[in-house]
Amino acid sequence: MAQLSVEEVGRYGRQLILPEWGRRGQESVKGNSVLIVGVGGLGCPCALYLAAAGIGRLGLLDYDRVELSNLHRQVLHCENRVGVAKSESGRDAVKGLNSHISVTTHTVLLDSSNALSILSQYDIIVDATDNVATRYLLNDGCVLLGKPLVSGSALRFEGQLTVYGWRGGPCYRCLFPSPPPPASVTNCSEGGVLGVVPGVIGSLQALEALKIASGMEPLYSQQLLLFDALGGGFRTIRLRPRQPQCAVCGENPSITALIDYELFCGSRADDKDKRVDILDPELRVSPQEYSEVVSGGKPHLLLDVREEVEYQICHLPHSRNIPLCHLQNGSLDATWEWILETTPTANDPTYSVFVVCRRGNDSQLAVKLLCEHGKAKGRGEEVVIRDIIGGLVAWSETVDPLFPKY
């Protein structure tokens, strides 16, 4: 059991006088280590409270760097550390809060080649990530190593929290044996999040980790906490117990070593490059090529297929907003006819319809829908439709650095 110094007794005095906590609980916390995977919206508040509470050793793992768009929710970071590795920015912040703790940084992308060696160094693992591949990786690694996994998620106005693998409780695979379709998964960069929501969930992750570290029982083992920021309520769902047929923690596990989780989930373990590639090269143009069309005054039509709320944030001049969801849910025929009516001359190889979105994925889907619809109508050759590679993100990075980023 780690011993407390005189200074630490004074620092943690408000915790020490809790009958349920006491000196023994604080010394247990000091003797434990926690790894936070993901120093973002969830990981930042979790790290702050673990450090403040006196966890003995804190590991911060993140491959990414601080961006301006992080700061509304990732409260460890600040403006003068934009561009700094998140693990290092987080270390500086928590060491400034509590110099008594030890902080280890891991500026890597966690995968099957390094996960077990890193996870094995810690007593408790906190999943503060936002992608399915890493969730399965962390789950399987924790089961193989016998580590409790405190898992949280936050999106839009909602959050969730549970503890996996605690004293015979279920693991993530017990509840989700197979990953969801990649197209059905949305993260904060795509779906948005109100900054305080991951703050709430991340703080509760710290609470559960501290309970485990102090020797108390976590509340959300075999229970799922649901937080609704709009409705202002919390509710708890009881989860089914550990499944004997589970592939990793069951009686006869088929997974006894880490696998390729990006292949298993059909999605990447990072959120930096989620590009799809479904169109032939001749149906795509770069932002620079489209910029030449604009500067050359060539007649064309520009469709922006983002949601209306995104279009209102920023858009290119002379664009027309027709969200992809409208094309997918009933307005495809009307949009096609409108395009033909708007096109000044049919079969004019110099006239094109360009389609843009935020990152260049939805625009490809829209072009594919419109081209297939045109062919079905027997009029697919009347107009050339192309998507702009990389969307408005690429436009702001390569053509117009003053174009708003969000």
N, C-alpha and C positions, 0 to 999 in steps of 0.2 A: 504494500500500500504506500503510495507516494505521500511524503510528509509536507505539510504546509508551513511556509515561512511566516514570520511575524507580519510582514507586509501583506502577504496573501490573506491572512486572517482578517486584517482590516479591510482589504479590498472586497472580500466575499462575505463580509459580516452579515449582510441582509439575507443571504442564502443560508448561512451557517445556523442562524437562529430558528430556521424552520424545523419543527420536530421531525418531519418526514425526510429531511435532507441531512442536517447536522454535519459535523466535522467528517464523519465517516463517508458520507455521500460526496462531499467536496473532494476528499482525498481520492476517492474512487474515480471521480471525473478527471482529476489531475493525472491519474495513472492510465487513462484510456486515450486512444487515438481515433480520430474520425477522418475519413477521406470524403471530400465533397467533389463529385464528378459533375462539372459544369459550374463555372463561376459567373453565372448570368442572373436572370431575374429571380430564380429560386435560390441559387447558391449564395448570392451576396448577403441577403438577410440571414440565411442559415449560418454562414461563416461569422457574421458580426456577433450573433448571440452565442454561438459556441465559444468564440474567442473571449467575449465579455464574461461568460460564465466560468472560464478557466479550464477548458479542455486541455489536456496535457500536450498533445501534438495534433496539429491540424494539417491535413493534406489538401491542397487545392490543385485540381486537374482541369485544364482547359487548353485546347489547341489554338483558340481564337485570340484576336486582339480587340481592344476597346474601340468602339465606334460611337459617334455622337448619338446615333439612334438608340443606343443602349441605355443612356443615362436617365431616362424617365422611370426606369424600373431597377436598374442594376446599381444599387446604392453604394457599393464599395468603390466604384470608379468615379472619376471626376474629369472635368474638361481638360486639365493639363496632363492627363494620362491617356488621352485619345491616341491610339496607335501603339500603346504599350501592351504587351501580352497580359491577358486577363489574370492569369495565375500570379504574375509578378505584381500587377496593380493590386490584386486582392491581398497578397502577402504584405505589401507596404501599409495597406489600410488597417488590417487587423493587428499588425505589430505596433502600429501607432496607438491602437486602442488598448492593447495588453501586451506588454513586453515580457511577461512571465511565460507565455506559451511558446512552443516551438512550431514553426510553420515550414512545411516542405512543399515546394512547387513542382508540378509535372506539366510542362508545356508540350504536351503530345496529344495526338488523336488516339484515344483508347481503341484497341482492336484485339483480336485473338492472340497476336504475337506478344503483347506486353501486359495484358490485363491481369493475369494471375500473379505475375511478379510484383505488380504495383498493389493490387488489392490485398495481397498477403501481408503487406506491411502495416495494415490498420485493423483495428478491432471492429469498427462500425463503418458501413458504407452508406453514403447519402446519394441517391440518384436525383440530380437536379438538371437532367438533360431534357431535350425536347424531341427526340427521335426514337423510333421503334427499334431500330437495329441495336442501339446502345442499351436500351432497356433489356432486351433479351440477353445481350452480352453480360451486363452487370448481374442479372438474375442468375444466369448459369454459373458465372464465376463465383458469386457469393454462395450458391448451393454447394459447389465443388469444394470451397474453402471453409464452409460452415460459418459464414458471416451474416449477421442481420443486415437487411437492406431497407432503408427508410426512403420510400418512393413518393415523389410529389409531381404534380403537373398543374399548369395554369394556362388558360386560353380564353381570350375575350373577357368575359365577366365571371368565369367559373374556375374553380380549383378542386383538386382531389389530393388525398393523402392516405397512405396505408403503409404498414410495415410487413415485409415479406420474410419468410424463413425464420420466424422467431419461435423457438422451442416447439417445433413440430407443426407450426402453422403453414399455410399454403405458400407456394412461391408464385411468381408471375406466370409461369407456364401452367400451373394448376388451373388458373383462371382463363388464360389465353393460350391454348396449345398451339394455335396457328396465328401468324401475324395477319393484320387486316390488309386489304388491298392497298397498295401504295397511294393510289389516287384518292383514297378516303381519309388520308391522314393530313392534318393541317397543323402547322406550327405557328409561333407568334409572328414570325416575319411575314407569313402569308395571311393569317386570320386576324392578327392584332391581339393586343391584350392591354387592359387598364393596369398601369404600373403597380398599384397597391395590391392587386390580386396575387401575383407571385410573392409580394411582400408578406401577405398573410400566410400563405402556404409554406413559404420558406421558413418563416418564424416557427410554425408548428412542426416542421421537420427538425429544426434545432431542438425543440422541446422533447420530441420523441427520442432523438439521439441522446439528449442529456439524461432522460429517464433511464435508458438502457445503460449508459455509462455510469450512472450513480448507483445502479443496482435495483432500481424501481422497475415496475412492469410498464411497458409501453401500452397506451390505450388502444391504438389502432392496429394491433395484430389481429388478423382475421376479421377486420372491420375496415370499411372504406368511408372516409369522411368526404362529404360533398359540400362545397361552399358556393353559394350563389350571391355574388356581389350586388346584383340588381335587386333581387328579392330580399337581400339582407339576412339570409338564413343559413344555418348549418344543419345537415342531417346525416345520419350514419346508417350505412347498409351493412348488414352482416354478410360476410363472404363465405362461400363454401369451404370446407376444410381441405387439408392436403389430400390430393388425389393419388390413390395407390398406383394408378396407371400413368402418372406423370412421367414425361420423357427424361426429366433430369433429377427430380427428387422422389420419384416413385419407388416401389418395391423392386422393380427390375428395370432400372434406367437404361435407356438406349443412348443417352448422351453422357459420356464419361470424360469428354475433353471439349474444349471450346471449338466452335465451328466457324464457318464463314457467315457472319450474321448479315452482311449486306446482301449476299446471295440468298440467304434464307428469307429475308424480309422483302427482297426486291427493291430496296431503297438504300440510299447512302446513310452513313453514320454521321455526316456533317450537314449543315444547312447552307454551305457556301456555294454549292454547285448542284442545283436540282434541275438542271436543264433536261428537257426531253428533245428528241431528234426524230421527228416522224415525217418530215417533208423532204421531197427531193431538192437538191441544191438549187435548181433553177427556180424554185418557188420561194427562195429566201434572198434577202438583201441585207447588207450590213448597214449600221447607222450612218456610216460615211457615205455609202451609195445613195441612201435616201436623202441625206443632206445635199448631195449634188443635184438630185431631182428638184428639191425645194429652191436651192440657190439658182438653178438654171431656169426656173419658172415653168417647168414642164407640167402640163395639166395632169392631175391625178386626184384620187380620192383617198382619204386617210380615215380608217375606222379604228377607234380605240375601244377594245373589248373588255376593259376593266369594269369593276362595279362602279356605280354612279358616285358613291362616296369617295372612291379613289380618284375618279375623274375630276371631282370638285377640288381636290387637293392641288392638282397640277395637270396640265395637258398641253400638247403641242397645238399651235395655232391651226385653225381650219380643220381640226379633227371632228369627227362625229362619234358620239358615244353610243354604242350598241353592245351592252354586256354579253359576254359569252353565254351566260345562263339563259338569256332571252333567246339566243340562237338555238340552244339545246332544248328549250321548252316552248316552242310554238311559233316563233317569229322568223324562222329560217326562210320560209317561202316569201314572206312580205319583204324581208331584207334583200333577198336575191332580186326580186322584181324592182325594188327601189334602186339597187346598184345598176341594173340595166337601164333604167330610166335616167339615172344621173350620168351614166357614161355618155359623153358627147358623140362618139363615133364607134360603132361596133366594129370588131375585128381590127382595131387600130393597135398595132404592136407597140406604139410609143406611149399608149395610155395604160396605166395600171391602177389597181386598187391595192393600197398598202394597209396592212393590219398590224397594230401595235398593242402591247400590253405592258405589264411591269417588267417581267424578266424574259419574255419571249416564249413562254410555254402555252398560255391561253391563246395567243395569237396563232400559233401553229394549229391548235385544235380548231380554231375558227376558220382558218384558211382551208383546212381539210374538210370541214363540214360544208362550206360554201362551194368548194370545187366539186365535191361528190354530189351535192344537190344540183349544181349546174349541169353536170353530166347526166343525172337522172332526168332532167328536164329537156335534154337534147340540145342544150344551149351552152355547154361548158366551154366552148372555144370563143365565145363572144367577148370575154373580158379576162385579162390576166390578173390574178390575185396573188400577192406575195406577202410574207410576214417579214417583220423587221427583227433581225437576229439580236437577241439579248434585251429587246424592249427598251423601255425608258431608262432602266438602270444603265444599259450600255450607252444610250444616248448621252446621259449625264457624265459618263466616264470618258467618252471618246470624242464627243462633238461639242457639247455645251456644258462646261463645268459649273455654270451658274444655274443650270436647270435644277429645280428643287429635288431633293432626295428624301425619301421617307421609308 
